Amino acid sequence: MAWFARLGIVGMCYGAFSGTITLLKAYRPNPVWTLITANALYALFCLGLLFNKASELSALGVAHLLAEVLFVGGLALMEARSAKGLNTLTFHR
């Protein structure tokens, strides 16, 4: 279960990083693309956990990891599509 605790720590770090990006009035390309990359890698990590630890997980655990893969992977895809033209400083209200 130590890996599950690490997963929680990763989630808290992700939340802190993504929260700082959303609080900024001006979006810079590097942090946004870092977030997109982090989302994609996290989805792949959860997929890897799903395949490697499925025999140790309950049905709820498998469902949770599958939901993480679909949600965070979909989020990365939508963010990448939205940020496709983001190559300069962009101001939002």
Biopython code that builds the backbone (N, CA, C, O; Angstrom):
import numpy as np
from Bio.PDB.StructureBuilder import StructureBuilder

atoms = [
    (1, "MET", "N", (0.802, -1.218, 0.000)),
    (1, "MET", "CA", (0.000, 0.000, 0.000)),
    (1, "MET", "C", (0.838, 1.275, 0.000)),
    (1, "MET", "O", (0.288, 2.372, -0.087)),
    (2, "ALA", "N", (2.150, 1.148, 0.095)),
    (2, "ALA", "CA", (3.008, 2.334, 0.078)),
    (2, "ALA", "C", (2.858, 3.085, -1.244)),
    (2, "ALA", "O", (2.940, 4.313, -1.269)),
    (3, "TRP", "N", (2.639, 2.363, -2.334)),
    (3, "TRP", "CA", (2.471, 3.014, -3.636)),
    (3, "TRP", "C", (1.203, 3.855, -3.660)),
    (3, "TRP", "O", (1.140, 4.870, -4.353)),
    (4, "PHE", "N", (0.176, 3.429, -2.893)),
    (4, "PHE", "CA", (-1.073, 4.177, -2.869)),
    (4, "PHE", "C", (-0.888, 5.502, -2.133)),
    (4, "PHE", "O", (-1.478, 6.512, -2.518)),
    (5, "ALA", "N", (-0.072, 5.505, -1.077)),
    (5, "ALA", "CA", (0.240, 6.740, -0.362)),
    (5, "ALA", "C", (1.018, 7.686, -1.262)),
    (5, "ALA", "O", (0.789, 8.896, -1.247)),
    (6, "ARG", "N", (1.931, 7.138, -2.038)),
    (6, "ARG", "CA", (2.690, 7.972, -2.989)),
    (6, "ARG", "C", (1.764, 8.576, -4.033)),
    (6, "ARG", "O", (1.962, 9.714, -4.459)),
    (7, "LEU", "N", (0.775, 7.833, -4.437)),
    (7, "LEU", "CA", (-0.201, 8.329, -5.405)),
    (7, "LEU", "C", (-0.935, 9.546, -4.844)),
    (7, "LEU", "O", (-1.214, 10.500, -5.570)),
    (8, "GLY", "N", (-1.245, 9.506, -3.551)),
    (8, "GLY", "CA", (-1.889, 10.648, -2.901)),
    (8, "GLY", "C", (-0.987, 11.863, -2.847)),
    (8, "GLY", "O", (-1.448, 12.987, -3.042)),
    (9, "ILE", "N", (0.298, 11.650, -2.584)),
    (9, "ILE", "CA", (1.261, 12.753, -2.546)),
    (9, "ILE", "C", (1.395, 13.378, -3.930)),
    (9, "ILE", "O", (1.449, 14.601, -4.063)),
    (10, "VAL", "N", (1.447, 12.541, -4.952)),
    (10, "VAL", "CA", (1.517, 13.046, -6.327)),
    (10, "VAL", "C", (0.276, 13.879, -6.635)),
    (10, "VAL", "O", (0.371, 14.935, -7.262)),
    (11, "GLY", "N", (-0.875, 13.409, -6.200)),
    (11, "GLY", "CA", (-2.120, 14.146, -6.420)),
    (11, "GLY", "C", (-2.119, 15.512, -5.752)),
    (11, "GLY", "O", (-2.609, 16.486, -6.323)),
    (12, "MET", "N", (-1.568, 15.588, -4.536)),
    (12, "MET", "CA", (-1.508, 16.876, -3.838)),
    (12, "MET", "C", (-0.544, 17.831, -4.536)),
    (12, "MET", "O", (-0.835, 19.022, -4.654)),
    (13, "CYS", "N", (0.593, 17.328, -4.996)),
    (13, "CYS", "CA", (1.550, 18.174, -5.728)),
    (13, "CYS", "C", (0.933, 18.674, -7.029)),
    (13, "CYS", "O", (1.089, 19.840, -7.393)),
    (14, "TYR", "N", (0.236, 17.790, -7.720)),
    (14, "TYR", "CA", (-0.440, 18.158, -8.964)),
    (14, "TYR", "C", (-1.466, 19.255, -8.701)),
    (14, "TYR", "O", (-1.539, 20.236, -9.442)),
    (15, "GLY", "N", (-2.251, 19.087, -7.654)),
    (15, "GLY", "CA", (-3.266, 20.080, -7.323)),
    (15, "GLY", "C", (-2.661, 21.441, -7.012)),
    (15, "GLY", "O", (-3.191, 22.472, -7.425)),
    (16, "ALA", "N", (-1.554, 21.440, -6.286)),
    (16, "ALA", "CA", (-0.886, 22.699, -5.961)),
    (16, "ALA", "C", (-0.358, 23.376, -7.220)),
    (16, "ALA", "O", (-0.495, 24.589, -7.379)),
    (17, "PHE", "N", (0.248, 22.591, -8.121)),
    (17, "PHE", "CA", (0.809, 23.160, -9.348)),
    (17, "PHE", "C", (-0.294, 23.674, -10.269)),
    (17, "PHE", "O", (-0.204, 24.788, -10.786)),
    (18, "SER", "N", (-1.328, 22.871, -10.474)),
    (18, "SER", "CA", (-2.397, 23.299, -11.382)),
    (18, "SER", "C", (-3.168, 24.475, -10.794)),
    (18, "SER", "O", (-3.663, 25.329, -11.528)),
    (19, "GLY", "N", (-3.267, 24.516, -9.462)),
    (19, "GLY", "CA", (-3.945, 25.641, -8.831)),
    (19, "GLY", "C", (-3.220, 26.951, -9.035)),
    (19, "GLY", "O", (-3.854, 27.991, -9.216)),
    (20, "THR", "N", (-1.885, 26.917, -9.008)),
    (20, "THR", "CA", (-1.138, 28.152, -9.235)),
    (20, "THR", "C", (-1.305, 28.638, -10.673)),
    (20, "THR", "O", (-1.329, 29.843, -10.922)),
    (21, "ILE", "N", (-1.420, 27.716, -11.610)),
    (21, "ILE", "CA", (-1.616, 28.123, -13.007)),
    (21, "ILE", "C", (-2.979, 28.792, -13.182)),
    (21, "ILE", "O", (-3.088, 29.811, -13.864)),
    (22, "THR", "N", (-4.010, 28.225, -12.574)),
    (22, "THR", "CA", (-5.344, 28.788, -12.752)),
    (22, "THR", "C", (-5.520, 30.117, -12.028)),
    (22, "THR", "O", (-6.379, 30.910, -12.413)),
    (23, "LEU", "N", (-4.728, 30.381, -10.988)),
    (23, "LEU", "CA", (-4.840, 31.649, -10.275)),
    (23, "LEU", "C", (-4.165, 32.797, -11.019)),
    (23, "LEU", "O", (-4.447, 33.965, -10.751)),
    (24, "LEU", "N", (-3.283, 32.469, -11.941)),
    (24, "LEU", "CA", (-2.612, 33.508, -12.719)),
    (24, "LEU", "C", (-3.590, 34.123, -13.719)),
    (24, "LEU", "O", (-4.410, 33.418, -14.308)),
    (25, "LYS", "N", (-3.502, 35.402, -13.900)),
    (25, "LYS", "CA", (-4.334, 36.062, -14.908)),
    (25, "LYS", "C", (-3.725, 35.920, -16.297)),
    (25, "LYS", "O", (-4.418, 36.080, -17.302)),
    (26, "ALA", "N", (-2.436, 35.619, -16.354)),
    (26, "ALA", "CA", (-1.747, 35.475, -17.630)),
    (26, "ALA", "C", (-1.177, 34.068, -17.710)),
    (26, "ALA", "O", (-0.405, 33.654, -16.845)),
    (27, "TYR", "N", (-1.556, 33.343, -18.739)),
    (27, "TYR", "CA", (-1.068, 31.976, -18.926)),
    (27, "TYR", "C", (0.190, 31.994, -19.780)),
    (27, "TYR", "O", (0.202, 32.550, -20.878)),
    (28, "ARG", "N", (1.223, 31.395, -19.274)),
    (28, "ARG", "CA", (2.461, 31.253, -20.031)),
    (28, "ARG", "C", (2.494, 29.847, -20.618)),
    (28, "ARG", "O", (2.002, 28.905, -19.995)),
    (29, "PRO", "N", (3.063, 29.696, -21.799)),
    (29, "PRO", "CA", (3.038, 28.385, -22.462)),
    (29, "PRO", "C", (3.743, 27.270, -21.697)),
    (29, "PRO", "O", (3.227, 26.154, -21.644)),
    (30, "ASN", "N", (4.908, 27.537, -21.101)),
    (30, "ASN", "CA", (5.673, 26.465, -20.446)),
    (30, "ASN", "C", (4.932, 25.794, -19.297)),
    (30, "ASN", "O", (4.879, 24.565, -19.261)),
    (31, "PRO", "N", (4.352, 26.549, -18.345)),
    (31, "PRO", "CA", (3.618, 25.872, -17.283)),
    (31, "PRO", "C", (2.396, 25.106, -17.795)),
    (31, "PRO", "O", (2.072, 24.037, -17.278)),
    (32, "VAL", "N", (1.728, 25.645, -18.799)),
    (32, "VAL", "CA", (0.550, 24.970, -19.351)),
    (32, "VAL", "C", (0.954, 23.654, -20.006)),
    (32, "VAL", "O", (0.310, 22.629, -19.782)),
    (33, "TRP", "N", (2.010, 23.670, -20.810)),
    (33, "TRP", "CA", (2.461, 22.433, -21.454)),
    (33, "TRP", "C", (3.057, 21.455, -20.445)),
    (33, "TRP", "O", (2.995, 20.242, -20.646)),
    (34, "THR", "N", (3.632, 21.975, -19.366)),
    (34, "THR", "CA", (4.099, 21.097, -18.287)),
    (34, "THR", "C", (2.916, 20.382, -17.647)),
    (34, "THR", "O", (2.996, 19.189, -17.354)),
    (35, "LEU", "N", (1.831, 21.098, -17.430)),
    (35, "LEU", "CA", (0.625, 20.503, -16.861)),
    (35, "LEU", "C", (0.030, 19.450, -17.803)),
    (35, "LEU", "O", (-0.403, 18.389, -17.353)),
    (36, "ILE", "N", (0.008, 19.738, -19.084)),
    (36, "ILE", "CA", (-0.511, 18.778, -20.062)),
    (36, "ILE", "C", (0.341, 17.512, -20.056)),
    (36, "ILE", "O", (-0.185, 16.400, -20.067)),
    (37, "THR", "N", (1.650, 17.690, -20.037)),
    (37, "THR", "CA", (2.563, 16.539, -20.000)),
    (37, "THR", "C", (2.384, 15.752, -18.711)),
    (37, "THR", "O", (2.367, 14.521, -18.728)),
    (38, "ALA", "N", (2.250, 16.456, -17.595)),
    (38, "ALA", "CA", (2.047, 15.789, -16.302)),
    (38, "ALA", "C", (0.749, 14.988, -16.300)),
    (38, "ALA", "O", (0.709, 13.871, -15.783)),
    (39, "ASN", "N", (-0.302, 15.549, -16.871)),
    (39, "ASN", "CA", (-1.578, 14.819, -16.951)),
    (39, "ASN", "C", (-1.438, 13.549, -17.780)),
    (39, "ASN", "O", (-1.927, 12.489, -17.390)),
    (40, "ALA", "N", (-0.775, 13.660, -18.914)),
    (40, "ALA", "CA", (-0.606, 12.493, -19.786)),
    (40, "ALA", "C", (0.241, 11.420, -19.098)),
    (40, "ALA", "O", (-0.085, 10.235, -19.165)),
    (41, "LEU", "N", (1.325, 11.831, -18.441)),
    (41, "LEU", "CA", (2.180, 10.871, -17.746)),
    (41, "LEU", "C", (1.458, 10.229, -16.563)),
    (41, "LEU", "O", (1.631, 9.039, -16.298)),
    (42, "TYR", "N", (0.659, 11.008, -15.860)),
    (42, "TYR", "CA", (-0.097, 10.475, -14.727)),
    (42, "TYR", "C", (-1.129, 9.453, -15.201)),
    (42, "TYR", "O", (-1.331, 8.426, -14.553)),
    (43, "ALA", "N", (-1.774, 9.731, -16.322)),
    (43, "ALA", "CA", (-2.731, 8.774, -16.876)),
    (43, "ALA", "C", (-2.026, 7.473, -17.263)),
    (43, "ALA", "O", (-2.547, 6.384, -17.023)),
    (44, "LEU", "N", (-0.848, 7.591, -17.857)),
    (44, "LEU", "CA", (-0.076, 6.390, -18.196)),
    (44, "LEU", "C", (0.388, 5.646, -16.950)),
    (44, "LEU", "O", (0.396, 4.415, -16.924)),
    (45, "PHE", "N", (0.771, 6.386, -15.924)),
    (45, "PHE", "CA", (1.168, 5.777, -14.662)),
    (45, "PHE", "C", (0.007, 4.992, -14.052)),
    (45, "PHE", "O", (0.187, 3.858, -13.608)),
    (46, "CYS", "N", (-1.168, 5.589, -14.032)),
    (46, "CYS", "CA", (-2.349, 4.902, -13.496)),
    (46, "CYS", "C", (-2.701, 3.678, -14.329)),
    (46, "CYS", "O", (-3.126, 2.658, -13.786)),
    (47, "LEU", "N", (-2.527, 3.772, -15.633)),
    (47, "LEU", "CA", (-2.769, 2.619, -16.502)),
    (47, "LEU", "C", (-1.778, 1.502, -16.179)),
    (47, "LEU", "O", (-2.152, 0.330, -16.139)),
    (48, "GLY", "N", (-0.526, 1.864, -15.950)),
    (48, "GLY", "CA", (0.475, 0.889, -15.562)),
    (48, "GLY", "C", (0.145, 0.227, -14.229)),
    (48, "GLY", "O", (0.301, -0.984, -14.073)),
    (49, "LEU", "N", (-0.314, 1.035, -13.264)),
    (49, "LEU", "CA", (-0.737, 0.476, -11.986)),
    (49, "LEU", "C", (-1.905, -0.476, -12.167)),
    (49, "LEU", "O", (-1.975, -1.533, -11.539)),
    (50, "LEU", "N", (-2.812, -0.081, -13.033)),
    (50, "LEU", "CA", (-3.985, -0.914, -13.285)),
    (50, "LEU", "C", (-3.586, -2.287, -13.804)),
    (50, "LEU", "O", (-4.126, -3.302, -13.364)),
    (51, "PHE", "N", (-2.652, -2.320, -14.727)),
    (51, "PHE", "CA", (-2.214, -3.600, -15.282)),
    (51, "PHE", "C", (-1.342, -4.395, -14.310)),
    (51, "PHE", "O", (-1.454, -5.619, -14.241)),
    (52, "ASN", "N", (-0.482, -3.715, -13.564)),
    (52, "ASN", "CA", (0.454, -4.408, -12.683)),
    (52, "ASN", "C", (-0.137, -4.803, -11.330)),
    (52, "ASN", "O", (0.298, -5.787, -10.733)),
    (53, "LYS", "N", (-1.109, -4.059, -10.847)),
    (53, "LYS", "CA", (-1.644, -4.302, -9.506)),
    (53, "LYS", "C", (-3.088, -4.780, -9.514)),
    (53, "LYS", "O", (-3.699, -4.891, -8.451)),
    (54, "ALA", "N", (-3.641, -5.062, -10.671)),
    (54, "ALA", "CA", (-5.062, -5.424, -10.755)),
    (54, "ALA", "C", (-5.406, -6.624, -9.884)),
    (54, "ALA", "O", (-6.495, -6.673, -9.312)),
    (55, "SER", "N", (-4.507, -7.587, -9.772)),
    (55, "SER", "CA", (-4.791, -8.775, -8.968)),
    (55, "SER", "C", (-4.829, -8.461, -7.475)),
    (55, "SER", "O", (-5.425, -9.213, -6.704)),
    (56, "GLU", "N", (-4.204, -7.367, -7.060)),
    (56, "GLU", "CA", (-4.177, -6.984, -5.646)),
    (56, "GLU", "C", (-5.306, -6.033, -5.270)),
    (56, "GLU", "O", (-5.544, -5.786, -4.088)),
    (57, "LEU", "N", (-6.001, -5.500, -6.270)),
    (57, "LEU", "CA", (-7.010, -4.474, -6.028)),
    (57, "LEU", "C", (-8.408, -5.056, -5.965)),
    (57, "LEU", "O", (-8.702, -6.086, -6.572)),
    (58, "SER", "N", (-9.261, -4.375, -5.219)),
    (58, "SER", "CA", (-10.670, -4.730, -5.217)),
    (58, "SER", "C", (-11.307, -4.187, -6.496)),
    (58, "SER", "O", (-10.664, -3.467, -7.260)),
    (59, "ALA", "N", (-12.547, -4.530, -6.719)),
    (59, "ALA", "CA", (-13.253, -4.005, -7.889)),
    (59, "ALA", "C", (-13.344, -2.485, -7.822)),
    (59, "ALA", "O", (-13.265, -1.807, -8.846)),
    (60, "LEU", "N", (-13.512, -1.953, -6.611)),
    (60, "LEU", "CA", (-13.569, -0.504, -6.442)),
    (60, "LEU", "C", (-12.226, 0.144, -6.782)),
    (60, "LEU", "O", (-12.188, 1.213, -7.391)),
    (61, "GLY", "N", (-11.131, -0.498, -6.391)),
    (61, "GLY", "CA", (-9.803, 0.014, -6.723)),
    (61, "GLY", "C", (-9.546, 0.026, -8.216)),
    (61, "GLY", "O", (-8.987, 0.983, -8.751)),
    (62, "VAL", "N", (-9.957, -1.046, -8.890)),
    (62, "VAL", "CA", (-9.812, -1.112, -10.343)),
    (62, "VAL", "C", (-10.658, -0.024, -10.994)),
    (62, "VAL", "O", (-10.201, 0.649, -11.918)),
    (63, "ALA", "N", (-11.884, 0.152, -10.518)),
    (63, "ALA", "CA", (-12.770, 1.186, -11.078)),
    (63, "ALA", "C", (-12.186, 2.575, -10.859)),
    (63, "ALA", "O", (-12.267, 3.435, -11.736)),
    (64, "HIS", "N", (-11.595, 2.789, -9.676)),
    (64, "HIS", "CA", (-11.002, 4.093, -9.371)),
    (64, "HIS", "C", (-9.841, 4.396, -10.318)),
    (64, "HIS", "O", (-9.769, 5.488, -10.883)),
    (65, "LEU", "N", (-8.939, 3.441, -10.492)),
    (65, "LEU", "CA", (-7.798, 3.661, -11.386)),
    (65, "LEU", "C", (-8.253, 3.839, -12.829)),
    (65, "LEU", "O", (-7.701, 4.666, -13.554)),
    (66, "LEU", "N", (-9.248, 3.075, -13.250)),
    (66, "LEU", "CA", (-9.773, 3.227, -14.603)),
    (66, "LEU", "C", (-10.379, 4.613, -14.797)),
    (66, "LEU", "O", (-10.200, 5.237, -15.843)),
    (67, "ALA", "N", (-11.099, 5.091, -13.779)),
    (67, "ALA", "CA", (-11.672, 6.438, -13.852)),
    (67, "ALA", "C", (-10.569, 7.494, -13.912)),
    (67, "ALA", "O", (-10.693, 8.479, -14.640)),
    (68, "GLU", "N", (-9.482, 7.292, -13.144)),
    (68, "GLU", "CA", (-8.345, 8.216, -13.194)),
    (68, "GLU", "C", (-7.748, 8.265, -14.600)),
    (68, "GLU", "O", (-7.461, 9.342, -15.123)),
    (69, "VAL", "N", (-7.563, 7.098, -15.203)),
    (69, "VAL", "CA", (-6.990, 7.024, -16.550)),
    (69, "VAL", "C", (-7.874, 7.776, -17.541)),
    (69, "VAL", "O", (-7.381, 8.581, -18.331)),
    (70, "LEU", "N", (-9.160, 7.518, -17.499)),
    (70, "LEU", "CA", (-10.075, 8.141, -18.464)),
    (70, "LEU", "C", (-10.207, 9.638, -18.224)),
    (70, "LEU", "O", (-10.178, 10.418, -19.176)),
    (71, "PHE", "N", (-10.350, 10.051, -16.969)),
    (71, "PHE", "CA", (-10.554, 11.464, -16.666)),
    (71, "PHE", "C", (-9.304, 12.285, -16.929)),
    (71, "PHE", "O", (-9.352, 13.281, -17.652)),
    (72, "VAL", "N", (-8.183, 11.872, -16.345)),
    (72, "VAL", "CA", (-6.946, 12.668, -16.471)),
    (72, "VAL", "C", (-6.397, 12.580, -17.895)),
    (72, "VAL", "O", (-5.887, 13.568, -18.422)),
    (73, "GLY", "N", (-6.497, 11.410, -18.521)),
    (73, "GLY", "CA", (-6.075, 11.292, -19.919)),
    (73, "GLY", "C", (-6.927, 12.148, -20.836)),
    (73, "GLY", "O", (-6.410, 12.801, -21.743)),
    (74, "GLY", "N", (-8.236, 12.145, -20.601)),
    (74, "GLY", "CA", (-9.135, 13.007, -21.388)),
    (74, "GLY", "C", (-8.861, 14.474, -21.146)),
    (74, "GLY", "O", (-8.923, 15.288, -22.067)),
    (75, "LEU", "N", (-8.557, 14.809, -19.903)),
    (75, "LEU", "CA", (-8.214, 16.188, -19.566)),
    (75, "LEU", "C", (-6.956, 16.627, -20.309)),
    (75, "LEU", "O", (-6.909, 17.733, -20.848)),
    (76, "ALA", "N", (-5.949, 15.777, -20.342)),
    (76, "ALA", "CA", (-4.715, 16.105, -21.067)),
    (76, "ALA", "C", (-4.999, 16.316, -22.548)),
    (76, "ALA", "O", (-4.457, 17.230, -23.168)),
    (77, "LEU", "N", (-5.847, 15.471, -23.108)),
    (77, "LEU", "CA", (-6.192, 15.605, -24.523)),
    (77, "LEU", "C", (-6.928, 16.916, -24.792)),
    (77, "LEU", "O", (-6.608, 17.622, -25.748)),
    (78, "MET", "N", (-7.903, 17.241, -23.961)),
    (78, "MET", "CA", (-8.654, 18.493, -24.152)),
    (78, "MET", "C", (-7.761, 19.714, -23.937)),
    (78, "MET", "O", (-7.860, 20.696, -24.672)),
    (79, "GLU", "N", (-6.891, 19.652, -22.929)),
    (79, "GLU", "CA", (-5.980, 20.771, -22.685)),
    (79, "GLU", "C", (-5.019, 20.964, -23.852)),
    (79, "GLU", "O", (-4.735, 22.092, -24.252)),
    (80, "ALA", "N", (-4.524, 19.858, -24.394)),
    (80, "ALA", "CA", (-3.591, 19.948, -25.522)),
    (80, "ALA", "C", (-4.276, 20.556, -26.737)),
    (80, "ALA", "O", (-3.682, 21.365, -27.449)),
    (81, "ARG", "N", (-5.511, 20.173, -26.972)),
    (81, "ARG", "CA", (-6.251, 20.754, -28.105)),
    (81, "ARG", "C", (-6.491, 22.243, -27.904)),
    (81, "ARG", "O", (-6.396, 23.025, -28.850)),
    (82, "SER", "N", (-6.804, 22.636, -26.667)),
    (82, "SER", "CA", (-7.067, 24.046, -26.376)),
    (82, "SER", "C", (-5.800, 24.885, -26.432)),
    (82, "SER", "O", (-5.841, 26.046, -26.840)),
    (83, "ALA", "N", (-4.688, 24.313, -26.030)),
    (83, "ALA", "CA", (-3.432, 25.062, -25.947)),
    (83, "ALA", "C", (-2.603, 24.952, -27.213)),
    (83, "ALA", "O", (-1.458, 25.401, -27.251)),
    (84, "LYS", "N", (-3.173, 24.361, -28.241)),
    (84, "LYS", "CA", (-2.422, 24.141, -29.483)),
    (84, "LYS", "C", (-1.785, 25.425, -30.007)),
    (84, "LYS", "O", (-0.631, 25.403, -30.433)),
    (85, "GLY", "N", (-2.496, 26.521, -29.985)),
    (85, "GLY", "CA", (-1.973, 27.783, -30.494)),
    (85, "GLY", "C", (-1.323, 28.644, -29.425)),
    (85, "GLY", "O", (-0.948, 29.787, -29.689)),
    (86, "LEU", "N", (-1.187, 28.106, -28.225)),
    (86, "LEU", "CA", (-0.618, 28.882, -27.123)),
    (86, "LEU", "C", (0.900, 28.864, -27.206)),
    (86, "LEU", "O", (1.545, 27.906, -26.781)),
    (87, "ASN", "N", (1.460, 29.928, -27.756)),
    (87, "ASN", "CA", (2.913, 30.022, -27.840)),
    (87, "ASN", "C", (3.440, 31.345, -27.323)),
    (87, "ASN", "O", (4.645, 31.593, -27.344)),
    (88, "THR", "N", (2.536, 32.194, -26.858)),
    (88, "THR", "CA", (2.933, 33.471, -26.260)),
    (88, "THR", "C", (2.110, 33.682, -24.985)),
    (88, "THR", "O", (1.217, 32.893, -24.674)),
    (89, "LEU", "N", (2.415, 34.730, -24.271)),
    (89, "LEU", "CA", (1.695, 35.079, -23.068)),
    (89, "LEU", "C", (0.241, 35.412, -23.413)),
    (89, "LEU", "O", (-0.016, 36.233, -24.294)),
    (90, "THR", "N", (-0.703, 34.780, -22.722)),
    (90, "THR", "CA", (-2.126, 34.988, -22.993)),
    (90, "THR", "C", (-2.802, 35.493, -21.733)),
    (90, "THR", "O", (-2.641, 34.902, -20.665)),
    (91, "PHE", "N", (-3.563, 36.588, -21.843)),
    (91, "PHE", "CA", (-4.252, 37.173, -20.697)),
    (91, "PHE", "C", (-5.706, 36.756, -20.701)),
    (91, "PHE", "O", (-6.364, 36.747, -21.741)),
    (92, "HIS", "N", (-6.201, 36.411, -19.518)),
    (92, "HIS", "CA", (-7.597, 36.029, -19.342)),
    (92, "HIS", "C", (-8.218, 36.858, -18.233)),
    (92, "HIS", "O", (-7.530, 37.289, -17.307)),
    (93, "ARG", "N", (-9.502, 37.075, -18.330)),
    (93, "ARG", "CA", (-10.219, 37.836, -17.300)),
    (93, "ARG", "C", (-10.795, 36.929, -16.269)),
    (93, "ARG", "O", (-11.432, 37.395, -15.325)),
]
sb = StructureBuilder()
sb.init_structure("model")
sb.init_model(0)
sb.init_chain("A")
sb.init_seg("    ")
for serial, (resi, resn, name, xyz) in enumerate(atoms, 1):
    if name == "N":
        sb.init_residue(resn, " ", resi, " ")
    sb.init_atom(name, np.array(xyz, "f"), 0.0, 1.0, " ", f" {name:<3s}", serial, name[0])
structure = sb.get_structure()
